[in-house]
Amino acid sequence: MKNSFFSKQHRKLISDPMGDQNPITIQVLGICSALAITTQLENALVMTMAVIFVMISASMIISILRNKIPNRIRIIVQLIVVAALVALVDQILKAFLPDASEKLSVFIGLIITNCIIMGRLEAFAMGNKVWDSFLDALGNALGYGWILVAVAFVRELFGSGKLMGYEIPGFDYLYDLGYMNNNLMILPPMALIVVGLIIWVQRSRNKELIEEN
Amino acid sequence: MNKESNIYTFTFAIIMVLVVGVLLAVTSEVLQPRKKQNKADKKMIDILSAIGIDATRANAKEKYDQYIYDAIIINNTGDVIEGSAFNIDVLFQYRDKTLNPEDKKYPMFKARKDNNDYSIIPMVGSGLWGPIWGFVSLESDYKTIYGAAFNHKAETPGLGAEINTDIFEDPFKGKQIINNDGEFVSIEVKKGGAEEGNLYQVDGITGGTITSDGVTDMLYNTLKIYNTYFSSIIISDDNIDTLSINNNIELK
């Protein structure tokens, strides 16, 4: 049976990782970068873009080569494809977005070790067609990205009183009333707590996600 | 062809590595000029920040040319040596443990702002987690600090990382590195806070003691070298003054 490009099955490839199969909140993968770079919304967006690019390209390349890759070195092949793409992104950021590149510093390089990417390559792209792999990669990258952006939004707003580096208009009055930015928001533990809150909301809305002990 | 044979596996690996290697090498080469330019712009912004000039990447070159009128290099005994001061990477020198102290080059940038002359000194040191660096500008008396801008690679956010904030940097203004007896004392970043009215101390960062001490050491080690140069030019300036006085006398 031939599936159309946007069949229900295909749409699920994108929607599942955004929700009930989310790589960060359900599978708890890729947590390291979610903690490290979410103090500012801008960093989260650049990181998301980088991951989307790396993940889609890697998935498609691996999917195209899936019948050619020798089984014994398949993990190495996946790693090299991801590493090459990440090095490419790093170079491009250094050349065209130097400030963002400086702030993200080592975390761009660490995309290589982002478990989501290798996980999807091994679990999906190695055994599926290019279009399916593309959708799966896009879905997972977006699922990762929206959590990053949501966490960064909360942390920058309450931690620095800014968004995308710009002051929020109404905050002047709040400061006058005695409101203060919460420095804890900037520190790593708060990223974990915000992710935890998202997980809480998600599981209370969908009881099936709660593991039985 | 047998996909699991050794020959196939090796061939596949070799071709893949070649393709990836060429791709990355070409990208790196093509983007090299832009990356260099970005680095140079960033350095100009940092240098200018030491005299309180805010530049952006867009106008860094223009502002740099406007304010910085000269750059010199000195060696570890305070003698001026030849070379391009801007291109010296002090961080690289700091990390290079094989470099002899006498081969180290110390760049200095001379700035003129509102008809006053300033000397901008780059410096590198060690914080808690990684390197820290900064630019300190001195007034034309070569002892009063006009401005300071620090930065770090990986200090703890909220603690040591505060060295790049105004709260830490502003108190340096007006401090002196030479005491009333003419001795070099540098500036101490003092744990628990600087003594009231002490010209040679600034407040340390609570919870960032190791980073604070790193700044103290960095200031001392770097300014000590530059001070030997300053002492030599102050003496020769005095000589020139005496000479010109003598000349005047002779002319009369």
Interface residues (C-beta under 8 A of the other chain):
Chain A: T39 K68 I69 P70 N71 R72 I73 I76 V77 I80 V81 A84 A87 L88 Q91 I92 K94 A95 F96 P98 D99 E102 S105 N183 I186 L187 P188
Chain B: K3 E4 Y8 T9 F12 A13 M16 V17 V20 L23 L24 T27 S28 L31 R34 K35 N38 D41 K42 R57 K153 P157 G158
